[in-house]
Amino acid sequence: MTLQGTNTYLIGTGNRRVLLDTGEDKNEEYLTSLMSVLKQHNTTVDKIVITHWHMDHIGGLSNVVAAMEDQVSVYKFPRIDPENAPVPATAIYIPLKHLDLIETEGATLRVYHTPGHTTDHVVVELEEEAAVFSGDCILGEGTTVFEDLHSYMASLKLILGMEPKVIYPGHGPVVEDPQTKISLYINHRNQREKQIMNTLDSSINKFFTPMELVKVIYKETPEHLHLAAVGNVLNHLKKLLKDEQVVQQGDMWCSVTMKGHL
């Protein structure tokens, strides 16, 4: 799920820098590496930006804060649900808002709320380089999971409109051709959505369960993987419901067009 692990980033050029994400809890190898790099550059961390609540990004927060000699400010977009890992009491918590600006020597960071993967997800733009730190919204390899596809698609389009020159993801290698990568993400989801709508529109007077749709759309996928695909189809259906293209009756779904024939 995390490819080679979680990428974290030290940002800035001065003797106090910004750390973006903190990896997992009690990862001694990571903490040792971080402290070694800070010592090598004669610098420290006075600001930490968390892209979202998943524990491979925020889990190491307490460890990093405890390792710093001076008090650290922690920037994070608030969750709708209760926080799994509250900001340590020894740190200063600064709730993020969309388009907030965070400045450090050598770097100006603009924060964008990009929900979908999680409700609290943000990406961060390094304005000097037109670079985007994408968290788990865009990965270096493969595609990501999401809680809300409707929000996720809007977030992808927002990042596409930012026209980044490079993307530094939360997992995987640096993305050197962001426009192509983001377009592939969007096109992949649109293609799957089109398959679902074509199936729903092909049968008059019929409601489908998500599993019935999977059996039509995922014909090339081994049957033992169909249950996992149900969640993906259900996310698409929930988006289509928000787009007013489908209707729902319990666990059954039908296109708005075909509903008119019932």
C-alpha positions in Angstrom: 0.0 0.0 0.0 2.9 2.4 0.7 5.1 1.3 -2.2 8.7 1.7 -0.9 7.5 3.5 2.2 6.4 7.1 3.0 8.3 10.0 1.5 8.9 13.0 3.8 10.5 16.2 2.7 12.7 18.9 4.3 11.9 22.2 2.7 13.8 25.5 2.8 17.4 26.7 2.9 17.9 28.3 6.3 18.8 27.0 9.7 15.1 26.4 10.5 13.2 24.3 7.9 9.8 22.8 7.2 9.2 19.1 7.4 6.4 17.7 5.3 5.0 14.5 6.9 6.7 12.4 9.5 6.3 8.7 8.5 5.2 5.9 10.9 5.4 5.7 14.7 8.6 4.4 16.3 10.6 4.2 13.1 14.0 4.5 14.6 15.8 4.2 11.3 13.8 7.1 9.9 14.4 9.3 12.9 18.1 8.6 12.9 18.3 9.5 9.2 16.3 12.7 9.8 18.5 13.9 12.7 21.7 13.0 10.7 20.6 15.1 7.7 19.6 18.0 10.0 23.0 17.9 11.7 24.8 17.6 8.4 23.1 20.9 7.2 23.4 22.6 10.6 19.6 23.1 10.7 16.5 22.1 12.6 12.8 21.8 12.1 10.5 24.5 13.4 7.4 23.7 11.3 5.8 20.4 10.4 3.1 20.2 7.8 0.9 17.0 7.8 -0.8 16.1 4.5 -3.5 13.9 6.1 -4.4 11.7 9.1 -3.2 8.3 7.9 -0.7 6.9 10.3 2.1 6.4 7.7 2.1 10.2 7.4 1.3 11.4 11.0 2.4 8.4 13.1 5.9 9.7 13.6 4.8 13.2 14.7 5.3 12.7 18.4 8.8 11.1 17.8 9.9 14.0 15.6 8.6 16.7 17.9 10.3 15.1 20.9 13.6 15.0 19.1 13.7 18.8 18.4 15.3 21.1 21.0 12.9 24.0 20.4 9.1 24.0 20.2 7.6 23.0 16.8 4.5 24.4 15.1 2.4 21.6 13.5 0.1 22.6 10.6 -2.8 20.2 9.7 -6.2 20.6 8.1 -8.9 19.5 10.7 -10.7 16.2 10.1 -14.4 15.9 10.1 -14.1 12.8 12.3 -12.1 12.8 15.6 -8.4 12.8 15.1 -6.7 9.4 15.4 -3.4 10.9 16.4 -3.8 14.3 18.1 -1.0 16.9 17.9 1.4 16.5 20.9 0.7 18.9 23.7 4.4 20.1 23.5 3.8 21.4 20.0 1.8 24.4 18.7 -1.1 23.3 16.6 -2.1 25.5 13.7 -5.3 24.4 11.9 -4.8 24.8 8.1 -7.3 26.4 5.8 -7.5 26.3 2.0 -4.9 28.7 0.4 -3.0 29.2 3.6 0.6 30.5 3.2 3.5 29.0 5.1 6.9 30.8 4.7 10.4 29.7 5.6 13.8 30.9 4.4 14.1 29.9 0.7 10.5 28.6 0.3 7.0 29.9 0.0 4.4 27.2 0.5 0.7 27.5 -0.5 -1.7 24.9 0.9 -4.6 23.5 -1.0 -7.4 21.5 0.5 -7.8 18.4 -1.7 -10.3 16.0 -0.1 -11.1 12.6 -1.6 -8.3 10.3 -0.4 -9.3 11.6 3.1 -11.5 14.5 4.2 -8.5 16.4 5.6 -6.1 15.9 2.7 -4.0 18.8 1.5 -1.3 19.3 -1.2 1.4 21.9 -0.8 2.7 24.0 -3.6 6.3 25.3 -3.5 5.7 28.5 -5.3 9.4 29.2 -6.2 9.6 26.0 -8.3 6.0 25.4 -9.3 6.3 22.1 -7.6 3.6 20.2 -5.7 3.9 17.9 -2.7 1.0 15.7 -3.4 0.7 13.5 -0.3 -1.5 10.5 -1.3 -3.6 12.3 -3.8 -1.1 11.4 -6.6 1.5 8.6 -6.2 4.7 8.1 -8.0 3.5 4.7 -9.2 0.1 3.2 -9.7 -3.2 4.8 -8.5 -4.4 5.6 -5.0 -7.4 4.7 -2.9 -10.0 7.2 -1.9 -12.9 7.8 0.6 -15.0 10.0 -1.7 -14.5 9.8 -5.5 -16.6 12.9 -6.2 -14.3 15.0 -4.0 -11.2 13.2 -5.3 -12.0 13.9 -8.9 -12.5 17.6 -8.1 -9.1 17.6 -6.3 -7.4 16.1 -9.3 -8.8 18.8 -11.5 -7.7 21.4 -9.1 -4.1 20.1 -9.2 -4.2 19.8 -13.0 -5.2 23.5 -13.1 -2.2 24.4 -11.0 0.1 23.2 -13.8 2.9 21.9 -11.6 6.3 21.4 -13.3 7.1 18.5 -10.9 5.2 16.5 -8.3 6.8 15.1 -5.1 4.5 12.3 -4.0 3.9 10.7 -0.6 4.9 7.4 -2.0 7.0 6.3 -5.0 9.4 8.2 -7.3 9.2 11.9 -8.3 6.7 12.6 -11.1 8.5 14.5 -13.8 5.6 14.8 -16.2 2.7 15.9 -13.9 0.1 16.8 -16.6 0.3 13.4 -18.2 0.1 11.6 -14.8 -2.9 13.6 -13.6 -4.7 13.2 -16.9 -4.1 9.4 -16.7 -5.7 9.4 -13.2 -8.7 11.3 -14.4 -9.1 9.3 -17.6 -8.9 6.0 -15.7 -11.7 7.0 -13.4 -13.8 8.4 -16.3 -13.4 5.2 -18.3 -14.6 3.1 -15.3 -17.5 5.5 -14.8 -18.4 5.2 -18.5 -18.4 1.3 -18.2 -20.8 1.5 -15.2 -23.2 3.9 -16.9 -23.2 1.9 -20.1 -24.1 -1.2 -18.2 -26.9 0.6 -16.3 -28.2 2.1 -19.5 -28.2 -1.2 -21.3 -31.0 -2.8 -19.3 -34.5 -1.3 -19.2 -36.5 -2.0 -16.0 -33.5 -3.3 -14.1 -31.7 -2.3 -10.9 -28.2 -3.7 -10.3 -26.3 -4.5 -7.2 -22.6 -3.5 -7.1 -21.6 -7.1 -7.4 -23.8 -7.6 -10.5 -22.0 -4.6 -12.0 -18.6 -6.1 -11.1 -19.5 -9.3 -12.8 -20.3 -7.4 -16.0 -17.4 -4.8 -15.9 -14.6 -6.9 -14.4 -15.0 -9.9 -16.7 -11.2 -10.1 -17.2 -10.6 -10.0 -13.4 -10.3 -13.4 -11.5 -13.5 -14.1 -9.6 -11.8 -14.3 -6.3 -10.9 -10.6 -6.7 -14.5 -9.5 -7.4 -15.3 -8.7 -3.8 -12.5 -6.2 -3.6 -13.8 -4.6 -6.8 -17.2 -4.0 -5.3 -15.8 -1.2 -3.1 -14.4 0.5 -6.2 -17.7 0.3 -8.0 -19.6 1.5 -5.0 -17.4 4.6 -4.8 -18.2 5.3 -8.4 -21.9 4.8 -7.8 -21.9 7.2 -4.9 -20.2 9.8 -7.1 -22.8 9.3 -9.8 -25.5 9.7 -7.2 -24.1 13.1 -6.3 -24.0 13.9 -10.0 -27.7 12.9 -10.3 -27.0 10.3 -12.9 -28.2 7.3 -10.9 -30.8 6.5 -8.3 -30.5 4.1 -5.4 -33.0 1.8 -3.7 -31.3 0.0 -0.8 -28.4 -1.9 -2.3 -29.8 -1.6 -5.9 -28.8 1.0 -8.4 -30.3 2.2 -11.7 -29.5 5.0 -14.1 -31.8 8.1 -14.1 -32.5 7.4 -17.8 -33.6 3.8 -17.2 -35.6 4.9 -14.1 -37.9 6.8 -16.4 -38.9 3.5 -18.0 -39.9 1.8 -14.8 
